[in-house]
Amino acid sequence: MLTAHLPAPLRAAIEAEARLHPTPDLAAAARRLSEAYRKTGTSRIASPLEAAAYAASRMPATFAALSAAFREVDVKIESVLDLGAGAGAAGWAAKTHFGDSVQVTAVEPNELLRRLGASFSNDFLWRGGDYRNLSGLDGHDLVVFGYSLGESAPGVALEVLERAYLIANKALVIVEPGTPSSFGQLLPARQRLIGLGATIAAPCPHQGPCPLAGDDWCHFAVRTDRSKIHKLLKGGQAGFEDEKFAYLVALRSPPAAAPPFARILRHPLIEPKSITLKLCEPGGLAGLRIRANDKRAAKAARKSSWGERWAAPGSDD
């Protein structure tokens, strides 16, 4: 499984902010925010304590999921527009992946989160106001919705998405929780983007209808390491956290001569005599069973992970 490490300056800034508040109060605020998000799909942050709790408990996982999605953006990115930026996790992920020279514009309506995000990084351009109102915003190479598009009603979300795509010069990324309901919200977004002429570069290996149905849904996982304060707020001892997420990467122009690939949809099933991969292929869903004596393919399958692309190597003779 892919592991994303929070940049040391951001980790230090979060921990310094957390130390300004009593740990029991931070933990209680983190629980309240988590419970509200599970019930309503959003959390209202109304105090510096809650902003600090949000940063300490949610920014590492948000950074990790966005980092995983950005790995699939295979174009040169020099500017990023983050809509619904929170405290700036997407901007940090963008600079980590695309380079520190990337210009980040972060739009966040909550003043407490804007202030906190600005204290974490002084080179983002922060803007207030409703991030769904894109008037006055110039085009950026990459437009990002990091756990924010799903906070709008479905019809409103599609209208916002269409406006956002118009100012995405090269790519648009959506990341949402890895739940069936969030996946259900991404499906019409996917269709709207295809209708606008976008190429869905990830996770899908094709532009046709999604083949998943029934109780199945497309989601992935990324691991992030936990700091001491993170473990205290989450009430666990594990040194890591696995964040499950669903995402889309849409490109304005299809990659030149991109080779076909499949997406690994679940953890590989490794047995003594075989390895089985559940794949989404250009032609739909498939289960690939690789014999252990097919050494080249078996070695590649053992090293593969849930969420990665799969392009089968040549079989042994």
C-alpha positions as CSV (number, residue, x, y, z in Angstrom):
1,M,0.0,0.0,0.0
2,L,1.2,3.5,-0.9
3,T,2.4,5.5,2.1
4,A,2.3,9.3,2.1
5,H,4.5,11.2,4.7
6,L,3.4,14.6,5.9
7,P,6.1,17.2,5.1
8,A,8.2,17.9,8.2
9,P,7.4,21.7,8.2
10,L,3.7,21.0,8.1
11,R,3.9,18.3,10.8
12,A,5.8,20.7,13.0
13,A,3.3,23.6,12.4
14,I,0.3,21.3,13.2
15,E,1.9,20.1,16.4
16,A,2.9,23.6,17.4
17,E,-0.8,24.7,17.0
18,A,-2.0,21.7,18.8
19,R,0.2,22.5,21.8
20,L,-1.7,25.8,22.3
21,H,-4.8,23.8,23.4
22,P,-5.3,21.2,26.2
23,T,-5.2,17.8,24.7
24,P,-8.5,16.6,26.3
25,D,-10.2,19.6,24.7
26,L,-8.6,18.9,21.3
27,A,-9.7,15.2,21.5
28,A,-13.3,16.1,22.4
29,A,-13.4,18.7,19.5
30,A,-12.0,16.1,17.1
31,R,-14.7,13.6,18.1
32,R,-17.4,16.2,17.6
33,L,-16.2,17.1,14.2
34,S,-15.9,13.5,13.2
35,E,-19.4,12.7,14.4
36,A,-20.9,15.7,12.6
37,Y,-19.1,14.7,9.4
38,R,-20.4,11.2,9.5
39,K,-24.0,12.4,10.1
40,T,-24.1,15.4,7.7
41,G,-21.1,15.1,5.3
42,T,-19.7,18.4,6.7
43,S,-18.3,19.8,9.9
44,R,-18.9,23.4,11.1
45,I,-15.7,24.7,12.6
46,A,-16.5,27.6,14.9
47,S,-13.5,28.1,17.1
48,P,-9.7,28.1,17.0
49,L,-9.8,24.9,19.1
50,E,-11.9,23.2,16.5
51,A,-9.7,24.4,13.7
52,A,-6.6,23.0,15.5
53,A,-8.4,19.7,16.1
54,Y,-9.4,19.5,12.4
55,A,-5.8,20.1,11.3
56,A,-4.3,17.6,13.7
57,S,-6.9,14.8,13.1
58,R,-7.8,15.2,9.4
59,M,-5.0,17.0,7.5
60,P,-2.6,14.0,7.5
61,A,-5.2,11.7,5.9
62,T,-6.4,14.4,3.5
63,F,-2.8,15.1,2.4
64,A,-2.2,11.4,1.9
65,A,-5.3,10.9,-0.3
66,L,-4.6,14.0,-2.4
67,S,-1.0,12.9,-2.8
68,A,-2.2,9.5,-4.1
69,A,-4.5,11.2,-6.6
70,F,-1.8,13.6,-7.8
71,R,0.4,10.7,-8.7
72,E,-2.0,10.0,-11.6
73,V,-1.8,13.5,-13.0
74,D,0.8,13.0,-15.7
75,V,1.1,16.5,-17.1
76,K,3.3,19.5,-16.1
77,I,1.5,21.5,-13.4
78,E,2.6,25.0,-12.5
79,S,-0.5,26.4,-10.8
80,V,-3.2,24.9,-8.6
81,L,-6.6,26.2,-7.6
82,D,-7.9,24.4,-4.4
83,L,-11.6,24.9,-4.0
84,G,-12.7,24.3,-0.4
85,A,-9.2,24.2,0.8
86,G,-9.7,23.7,4.5
87,A,-6.3,24.5,6.0
88,G,-4.4,23.8,2.8
89,A,-3.7,20.1,2.6
90,A,-4.1,20.0,-1.2
91,G,-1.6,22.8,-1.6
92,W,1.0,21.0,0.5
93,A,0.4,17.8,-1.5
94,A,0.7,19.7,-4.8
95,K,4.0,21.3,-3.8
96,T,5.3,18.0,-2.6
97,H,4.4,16.1,-5.8
98,F,4.7,18.8,-8.6
99,G,7.5,20.9,-7.1
100,D,7.8,23.7,-4.6
101,S,7.6,26.3,-7.4
102,V,3.9,25.5,-8.0
103,Q,1.7,28.5,-7.4
104,V,-1.3,27.6,-5.1
105,T,-4.5,29.6,-4.8
106,A,-6.6,28.3,-1.9
107,V,-10.3,29.3,-1.7
108,E,-11.9,28.6,1.8
109,P,-15.0,30.3,3.2
110,N,-14.1,29.5,6.9
111,E,-12.0,32.4,8.2
112,L,-10.6,30.2,11.0
113,L,-9.3,27.6,8.6
114,R,-7.9,30.3,6.3
115,R,-6.0,31.9,9.1
116,L,-4.6,28.6,10.2
117,G,-3.7,27.5,6.7
118,A,-1.9,30.9,6.2
119,S,0.1,30.3,9.4
120,F,1.2,26.9,8.1
121,S,2.4,28.3,4.7
122,N,2.9,31.9,3.8
123,D,3.3,31.4,0.0
124,F,-0.3,30.3,-0.8
125,L,-2.7,32.9,-2.1
126,W,-5.7,32.6,0.2
127,R,-9.2,33.8,-0.8
128,G,-12.4,33.8,1.2
129,G,-16.0,33.5,0.0
130,D,-18.0,30.6,-1.2
131,Y,-15.7,28.3,-3.2
132,R,-18.6,27.3,-5.4
133,N,-18.8,30.9,-6.7
134,L,-15.9,31.0,-9.2
135,S,-16.4,34.5,-10.4
136,G,-13.1,36.4,-10.6
137,L,-10.9,33.3,-10.6
138,D,-8.4,32.9,-13.5
139,G,-7.5,29.6,-15.1
140,H,-5.1,27.3,-13.3
141,D,-3.3,24.2,-14.7
142,L,-5.0,22.0,-12.0
143,V,-8.3,22.6,-10.2
144,V,-8.9,20.5,-7.1
145,F,-11.9,19.5,-5.0
146,G,-10.4,17.8,-1.9
147,Y,-13.4,16.4,0.1
148,S,-15.4,19.5,-0.8
149,L,-17.5,18.9,-3.9
150,G,-19.6,16.3,-2.1
151,E,-20.7,18.9,0.5
152,S,-23.0,20.4,-2.1
153,A,-26.4,18.9,-3.2
154,P,-25.9,16.7,-6.3
155,G,-27.4,19.2,-8.8
156,V,-25.4,22.1,-7.4
157,A,-22.3,20.0,-7.4
158,L,-22.6,19.3,-11.1
159,E,-23.1,23.0,-11.9
160,V,-20.0,23.9,-9.8
161,L,-18.0,21.1,-11.4
162,E,-18.9,22.4,-14.9
163,R,-17.8,25.9,-14.0
164,A,-14.6,24.6,-12.4
165,Y,-13.7,22.5,-15.5
166,L,-13.9,25.6,-17.6
167,I,-11.0,27.2,-15.7
168,A,-8.9,24.0,-15.4
169,N,-6.3,24.5,-18.1
170,K,-4.9,21.0,-17.9
171,A,-6.5,18.8,-15.3
172,L,-9.2,18.5,-12.6
173,V,-9.0,16.3,-9.5
174,I,-11.9,15.3,-7.2
175,V,-11.2,13.3,-4.0
176,E,-14.0,12.2,-1.7
177,P,-14.4,9.6,1.1
178,G,-14.2,6.0,0.0
179,T,-17.8,5.2,0.8
180,P,-20.6,3.9,-1.4
181,S,-22.5,7.1,-1.1
182,S,-19.5,9.2,-2.2
183,F,-18.8,6.8,-5.1
184,G,-22.4,7.3,-6.1
185,Q,-21.9,11.0,-6.2
186,L,-18.7,10.6,-8.3
187,L,-20.5,8.7,-11.1
188,P,-22.6,11.6,-12.4
189,A,-19.5,13.9,-12.0
190,R,-17.6,11.4,-14.2
191,Q,-20.3,11.5,-16.8
192,R,-20.6,15.2,-16.8
193,L,-16.8,15.6,-17.3
194,I,-16.8,13.1,-20.2
195,G,-19.7,15.1,-21.7
196,L,-17.6,18.2,-21.4
197,G,-14.9,16.5,-23.5
198,A,-12.6,15.5,-20.6
199,T,-10.5,12.4,-20.6
200,I,-10.8,10.4,-17.4
201,A,-7.2,9.4,-16.7
202,A,-7.7,7.7,-13.3
203,P,-8.8,5.6,-11.8
204,C,-10.7,4.4,-14.9
205,P,-8.8,2.7,-17.7
206,H,-11.7,3.6,-20.1
207,Q,-14.3,6.2,-20.9
208,G,-17.3,3.9,-21.0
209,P,-19.9,3.4,-18.3
210,C,-18.6,2.2,-14.9
211,P,-19.0,-1.6,-14.7
212,L,-19.3,-1.7,-11.0
213,A,-22.9,-2.3,-9.8
214,G,-24.9,-3.5,-6.8
215,D,-23.0,-3.4,-3.5
216,D,-19.6,-2.9,-5.1
217,W,-17.9,0.5,-5.4
218,C,-14.6,1.9,-6.6
219,H,-12.4,3.1,-3.8
220,F,-8.8,2.9,-2.7
221,A,-6.6,3.3,0.4
222,V,-3.4,5.2,1.3
223,R,-1.4,5.0,4.5
224,T,-0.1,7.9,6.5
225,D,2.1,7.8,9.6
226,R,0.7,9.2,12.8
227,S,2.3,11.7,15.1
228,K,2.0,11.5,18.9
229,I,-0.8,14.1,19.0
230,H,-2.6,12.3,16.1
231,K,-2.6,9.1,18.0
232,L,-3.9,10.8,21.1
233,L,-6.8,12.5,19.2
234,K,-7.7,9.3,17.4
235,G,-7.5,7.2,20.6
236,G,-5.3,4.5,19.0
237,Q,-1.8,3.2,19.4
238,A,-1.0,2.3,15.8
239,G,1.7,4.3,14.2
240,F,-0.2,4.7,11.0
241,E,-3.7,5.4,9.6
242,D,-5.2,4.0,6.4
243,E,-7.4,6.5,4.6
244,K,-10.0,5.1,2.2
245,F,-10.9,7.4,-0.6
246,A,-12.6,7.6,-4.0
247,Y,-11.3,10.0,-6.7
248,L,-11.3,11.1,-10.3
249,V,-8.6,12.6,-12.4
250,A,-9.8,14.4,-15.6
251,L,-7.5,15.8,-18.3
252,R,-8.3,18.3,-20.9
253,S,-6.2,16.6,-23.5
254,P,-5.7,12.8,-23.6
255,P,-2.1,11.6,-23.0
256,A,-0.2,11.1,-26.2
257,A,-0.1,7.4,-27.3
258,A,-1.0,6.3,-23.8
259,P,-0.8,2.5,-23.5
260,P,-3.8,0.6,-22.3
261,F,-3.8,-0.5,-18.7
262,A,-6.0,-2.1,-16.0
263,R,-6.7,-0.8,-12.5
264,I,-6.3,-3.2,-9.5
265,L,-9.5,-2.8,-7.6
266,R,-8.7,-4.8,-4.4
267,H,-5.8,-6.3,-2.5
268,P,-4.2,-9.1,-4.6
269,L,-5.2,-12.5,-3.3
270,I,-2.0,-14.4,-2.8
271,E,-2.3,-18.2,-2.4
272,P,0.4,-20.9,-2.6
273,K,-0.2,-21.8,-6.2
274,S,-1.6,-18.6,-7.6
275,I,-2.2,-14.9,-7.3
276,T,-5.6,-13.4,-8.2
277,L,-6.1,-9.8,-9.2
278,K,-9.5,-8.1,-9.5
279,L,-9.1,-5.6,-12.4
280,C,-11.0,-2.9,-14.1
281,E,-9.9,-3.3,-17.7
282,P,-10.7,-1.2,-20.9
283,G,-13.3,-3.9,-21.6
284,G,-14.8,-4.0,-18.1
285,L,-14.3,-6.1,-14.9
286,A,-12.0,-9.1,-14.9
287,G,-10.5,-11.5,-12.5
288,L,-6.9,-12.4,-13.4
289,R,-5.5,-15.7,-11.9
290,I,-1.7,-15.9,-12.3
291,R,-0.1,-19.3,-11.8
292,A,2.9,-19.3,-9.4
293,N,5.0,-21.1,-11.9
294,D,4.6,-18.2,-14.3
295,K,7.5,-16.6,-12.5
296,R,7.7,-13.2,-14.3
297,A,4.0,-12.4,-14.0
298,A,3.7,-13.9,-10.5
299,K,6.6,-11.7,-9.3
300,A,5.0,-8.6,-10.7
301,A,1.6,-9.5,-9.1
302,R,3.2,-10.1,-5.7
303,K,4.7,-6.6,-5.8
304,S,1.5,-5.0,-7.0
305,S,-0.9,-3.2,-4.7
306,W,-4.5,-2.2,-4.5
307,G,-5.1,0.9,-6.6
308,E,-2.1,0.6,-8.9
309,R,-2.1,0.3,-12.6
310,W,-1.5,-3.2,-14.0
311,A,0.1,-3.9,-17.3
312,A,0.9,-7.6,-17.4
313,P,4.5,-8.5,-18.2
314,G,5.3,-11.1,-20.7
315,S,4.8,-14.7,-19.4
316,D,7.6,-17.1,-19.0
317,D,8.1,-19.6,-21.8
